[in-house]
Amino acid sequence: MTRRIPRPPSWLPVDAYILALAATVALAALLPARGTAADVAGGASTGAVSLLFFLYGARLSTAEALDGLKHWRLHLTVLACTFVVFPLLGLASGGLVPYVLTPELQAGFLFLCLVPSTIQSSIAFTSIARGNVPAAICAGSFSSLAGILVTPLLAALLLGSTGGGFSADALVKIVLQLLVPFLAGQLLRRWVGGFLTRHKRVLGLVDRGSILLVVYTAFSEGMVAGVWHRITPARLGALLAAEAVLLALMLTLSWYGARRLGFDRADRIAIQFAGSKKSLAAGLPMATVIFGAHASLAVLPLMVFHQMQLMVCAVIAKRRARDPEPPPDPADSASGALSDPAVTVGR
C-alpha cells in the first residue's frame, strides 16, 4: 500500500521559487563569485534584467495602456499608496533604530518602501478575488514604469549618503538598464508581441532567472565584503515583525482608503493588491546600483517582504473570492468590516 504524502494547507502557498531564492542565497554564502567570476555574474545579471524589461515593454499593449488612463483616479490612488504612503511609513521606521533595526537594515527597510508595485502577482490576486483585472494590469504597469525614475529620485532624497553615495550616474545606469529596454520593447512590440503571447513561459523564465542572478551577485558581493557579520538572528526576527506591521497597515489603509474615496468593490480589490505590494524584479537591480557592495543587506528586507506579501495576499484573495456579491451600496455594512481579511491580517 502506497502511503500518500500529506499536502500543505490550502491557505499556505508553497512556492518552489522561494526555495530557489533561498538556495541561491546559500550558494552565494558557500561559493561567492570573486574576481573575474564576479564580473561575469554581474554582467550576466545586468543583461538578464535589461532583457526582462524589454519583454515587459513588448508585452504591454500601448492601446491598453492608453485606455487604462481613463481610470486615472484608481491609478493615482495606487501611485499614492506606492510612492507617498509607503515612503512615509519607511521614514517612520527611523524611530526603530537602534533598538529594533540596525542602521543598515533600516536603510533597506526604507528602500523597500520606495520600490514600485508588482505586475504579475497584483494581476493574479485581483483575478482570484474577482476584482478589476484590467485596472490591476494598468496600475502595476504604470507603477513599474514610474518607479524607474521615481524610486532612484526618492532614494537620493531620503537615503542620501546611506544609499552608497547615490548620484546622477546611478540614475543614468538605472534608466539605461530598465527604461531604455522597456521603451525598445514598446517600439518592437508589433514584431515580438505575438511571440510572447504564444510563449508566455519565456517571460516567466526570464523574470525568475534574472532575479536569481541578481540575488546571487548581490549576496556574493556582501559575502566578499563581510557585511553579513553585522546582523544577528534577533535582528532578523525584529525585521520580520516590522515588515508584518508594515504590510498589515498598507493592506488596511489601501482597502478602507479606497472605500472612503468611493471606489466600488472590484476597484478596491485592484487598489489593495496593487497598492500594498513591492516588486522584487524592479527593486533588486536598483539596489545593486544604489547600495553597491552593501546591496545584500539592502535587499534582504525586500526579499522578506516579497515572500510575506505572497502568503498573506493569497489568503486574502481566496477569502474575497468566497464573499457574496455585495449590494450596490457605497458603504459596506459594519458587520462586514469587522470580518474583513485586511483586519484579520493586521492582528
C-alpha positions in Angstrom: 0.0 0.0 0.0 1.4 3.3 -1.1 1.4 6.0 1.6 0.3 9.4 0.4 2.3 12.4 1.4 0.1 15.0 3.1 -0.4 18.1 1.1 0.2 21.5 2.8 -2.8 23.6 3.9 -4.5 25.4 1.0 -4.0 28.8 2.7 -0.2 28.3 2.7 1.3 28.8 -0.8 4.4 26.7 -1.1 6.3 28.4 -3.9 9.2 26.5 -5.3 10.6 29.8 -6.5 11.1 30.9 -2.8 13.1 27.7 -2.2 15.1 28.6 -5.3 15.8 32.1 -3.8 16.9 30.5 -0.5 19.1 28.1 -2.4 20.7 31.0 -4.3 21.5 32.8 -1.1 23.0 29.6 0.3 25.1 29.2 -2.9 26.4 32.7 -2.6 27.3 32.1 1.0 29.2 28.9 0.2 30.6 29.8 -3.2 30.6 33.6 -3.7 31.7 34.9 -7.0 35.1 36.6 -6.8 37.3 38.4 -9.3 36.6 37.5 -12.9 33.7 35.3 -11.9 32.1 38.3 -10.1 32.5 40.4 -13.2 30.9 37.7 -15.4 28.0 37.2 -12.9 27.4 41.0 -12.7 27.4 41.4 -16.5 25.0 38.4 -16.9 22.6 39.8 -14.3 22.6 43.2 -15.8 21.9 41.8 -19.3 19.1 39.5 -17.9 17.3 42.3 -16.2 17.5 44.5 -19.3 16.1 41.6 -21.3 13.3 41.3 -18.7 12.2 44.9 -19.0 12.5 44.7 -22.8 10.0 41.8 -22.7 7.8 43.8 -20.3 7.7 46.6 -22.8 6.9 44.2 -25.7 4.1 42.6 -23.8 2.3 45.8 -22.7 -0.2 46.9 -25.3 0.1 50.6 -25.9 -3.6 50.8 -26.7 -4.5 49.0 -23.4 -2.2 51.4 -21.5 -3.8 54.5 -23.1 -7.3 53.0 -22.5 -6.3 52.4 -18.8 -5.6 56.1 -18.4 -9.3 56.7 -18.4 -9.4 55.2 -14.9 -7.0 57.8 -13.7 -8.4 58.1 -10.2 -7.6 54.5 -9.5 -4.1 54.8 -10.8 -3.4 57.9 -8.9 -4.6 56.1 -5.7 -2.2 53.2 -6.3 0.7 55.6 -7.1 -0.1 57.5 -3.9 0.0 54.3 -1.9 3.3 53.2 -3.5 5.2 56.4 -3.6 3.7 58.5 -0.8 2.2 56.4 2.0 4.8 53.7 1.8 7.8 56.1 1.9 6.2 58.0 4.9 6.0 54.7 6.8 9.5 54.0 5.8 10.7 57.3 7.2 8.8 56.5 10.4 10.9 53.3 10.7 13.8 55.5 11.6 12.4 55.5 15.1 13.2 51.8 15.3 17.0 52.4 15.2 19.0 51.2 17.1 16.7 49.3 19.4 14.8 47.2 16.8 16.7 47.6 13.5 20.3 48.3 12.7 21.0 51.4 10.5 21.8 49.1 7.6 18.6 47.2 7.9 16.6 50.4 8.3 18.1 51.7 5.1 17.0 48.5 3.4 13.6 48.8 5.0 13.3 52.4 3.7 14.4 51.4 0.3 11.7 48.6 0.3 9.2 51.4 0.8 10.4 53.3 -2.3 10.2 50.4 -4.8 7.4 50.3 -7.3 4.5 47.8 -7.2 4.4 44.4 -8.8 2.6 43.4 -12.0 2.2 39.6 -12.1 1.1 39.0 -8.5 -1.2 42.0 -8.4 -3.0 40.7 -11.5 -3.1 37.2 -10.2 -4.6 38.0 -6.8 -7.0 40.6 -8.3 -8.3 37.9 -10.6 -8.7 35.3 -7.9 -10.6 37.8 -5.7 -12.9 38.7 -8.6 -11.6 42.3 -8.8 -11.0 44.7 -11.7 -8.2 42.8 -13.6 -7.7 45.4 -16.4 -7.2 48.1 -13.8 -4.7 45.9 -12.0 -2.7 45.3 -15.2 -2.5 49.1 -15.9 -1.9 50.1 -12.3 1.0 47.6 -12.0 2.5 48.6 -15.3 2.2 52.3 -14.6 3.8 51.9 -11.2 6.7 49.9 -12.6 7.3 52.4 -15.3 7.1 55.4 -12.9 9.4 53.6 -10.4 12.3 53.6 -12.9 12.5 57.3 -12.3 10.7 57.9 -9.0 12.4 55.3 -7.0 16.0 56.4 -7.5 15.0 60.1 -7.1 13.3 59.2 -3.8 16.3 57.2 -2.8 18.6 60.2 -3.5 16.3 62.4 -1.4 15.5 60.1 1.5 18.6 57.8 1.7 21.3 60.3 0.8 24.8 59.0 1.6 23.2 55.9 3.2 22.5 54.7 -0.3 26.1 54.3 -1.1 26.5 57.8 -2.4 23.6 58.0 -4.9 24.5 60.2 -7.9 23.3 61.3 -11.3 25.5 58.5 -12.7 23.5 55.9 -10.7 20.2 57.4 -12.1 21.6 57.1 -15.7 22.6 53.5 -15.1 19.1 52.6 -13.9 17.5 54.4 -16.8 19.8 52.6 -19.3 19.2 49.2 -17.7 15.4 49.5 -17.2 13.7 52.3 -19.0 15.6 52.1 -22.3 14.9 48.4 -22.8 11.3 48.9 -21.8 10.8 51.6 -24.5 12.7 49.5 -27.0 10.2 46.7 -26.3 7.3 49.0 -26.9 8.8 50.1 -30.3 9.3 46.5 -31.3 6.1 45.1 -29.9 4.5 44.6 -33.3 7.2 42.1 -34.2 7.8 40.3 -30.9 4.4 40.8 -29.1 2.8 37.9 -30.9 5.7 35.6 -30.0 5.3 36.5 -26.3 1.6 35.9 -26.5 2.2 32.4 -27.8 5.1 31.6 -25.5 4.2 33.2 -22.1 6.6 30.9 -20.3 9.5 32.8 -21.9 8.7 35.9 -19.8 8.3 33.9 -16.7 11.7 32.1 -17.2 13.5 35.4 -17.8 11.7 37.0 -14.9 12.7 34.4 -12.4 16.1 33.7 -13.8 17.1 37.4 -13.8 16.1 37.8 -10.2 18.1 34.7 -9.2 21.1 36.1 -11.0 20.8 39.5 -9.3 20.3 37.8 -5.9 23.4 35.7 -6.4 25.5 38.6 -7.5 24.4 40.9 -4.7 24.8 38.3 -1.9 28.2 37.3 -3.3 29.4 40.9 -3.0 28.1 41.0 0.5 29.9 37.8 1.5 33.2 39.1 -0.1 32.8 42.4 1.7 31.9 40.7 5.0 28.7 42.6 5.6 26.8 39.6 7.0 28.8 39.7 10.2 26.8 42.7 11.2 23.4 41.0 11.6 22.1 38.6 14.2 19.1 36.2 14.3 17.4 38.6 16.8 17.7 41.4 14.3 16.2 39.2 11.6 13.2 38.4 13.8 12.7 42.1 14.5 12.9 42.9 10.8 10.2 40.2 10.2 7.9 41.7 12.8 8.4 45.3 11.5 7.5 44.2 8.0 4.5 42.3 9.2 3.2 45.5 10.7 4.1 47.5 7.5 2.1 45.0 5.3 -0.9 45.0 7.6 -1.0 48.8 7.7 -0.8 49.0 3.9 -3.5 46.3 3.3 -5.8 48.1 5.7 -5.1 51.6 4.5 -5.5 50.8 0.8 -8.8 48.9 1.4 -10.5 51.4 3.6 -9.0 54.4 2.0 -10.3 53.3 -1.4 -13.7 52.8 0.2 -13.7 56.3 1.6 -12.8 57.6 -1.9 -15.9 56.0 -3.3 -14.5 53.1 -5.3 -16.6 50.0 -5.9 -15.6 46.5 -4.7 -13.9 45.5 -7.8 -11.8 48.6 -7.9 -11.0 48.4 -4.2 -9.6 44.9 -4.7 -7.3 46.1 -7.5 -6.2 49.0 -5.4 -5.5 46.9 -2.4 -3.4 44.3 -4.2 -1.5 46.8 -6.4 -1.1 49.4 -3.7 0.3 47.1 -1.0 3.0 45.2 -3.0 6.6 45.8 -3.8 8.4 44.5 -6.9 11.4 42.2 -6.4 12.2 42.3 -10.1 12.4 46.1 -10.2 13.9 46.6 -6.7 16.9 44.3 -6.9 18.7 45.8 -9.9 18.1 49.3 -8.5 19.6 48.3 -5.1 22.7 46.9 -6.7 23.3 50.3 -8.3 22.4 52.4 -5.3 24.0 50.4 -2.5 26.9 48.7 -4.2 28.7 46.2 -2.0 26.1 46.7 0.7 23.3 45.6 -1.6 22.9 42.2 0.0 21.7 43.7 3.3 19.7 46.4 1.5 17.7 43.8 -0.5 17.1 41.5 2.5 14.1 43.5 3.7 12.7 43.4 0.1 13.2 39.6 -0.2 11.5 39.0 3.1 8.6 41.3 2.3 8.2 39.7 -1.1 7.5 36.3 0.4 5.3 37.7 3.1 3.1 39.6 0.7 2.6 36.5 -1.4 1.5 34.4 1.5 -0.8 37.0 3.1 -2.4 38.2 -0.1 -3.0 34.6 -1.2 -5.1 34.2 2.0 -7.0 37.5 1.4 -7.6 36.8 -2.3 -9.1 33.4 -1.6 -11.3 34.8 1.2 -12.5 37.6 -1.0 -13.3 35.1 -3.8 -15.7 33.4 -1.4 -17.5 36.6 -0.5 -21.0 37.0 -1.9 -21.6 39.8 -4.4 -22.2 43.0 -2.4 -25.3 45.1 -3.0 -24.9 48.3 -4.9 -24.4 50.2 -1.7 -21.3 52.6 -1.5 -20.9 51.9 2.2 -20.5 48.3 3.2 -22.1 47.1 6.5 -20.3 47.5 9.7 -20.6 43.8 10.4 -18.8 43.0 7.1 -16.0 45.4 8.0 -15.4 43.5 11.3 -14.7 40.3 9.4 -12.6 41.9 6.7 -9.5 39.9 5.7 -7.3 43.0 5.9 -8.3 43.4 9.5 -7.6 39.7 10.2 -4.1 40.1 8.7 -3.4 43.1 10.9 -3.9 41.1 14.1 
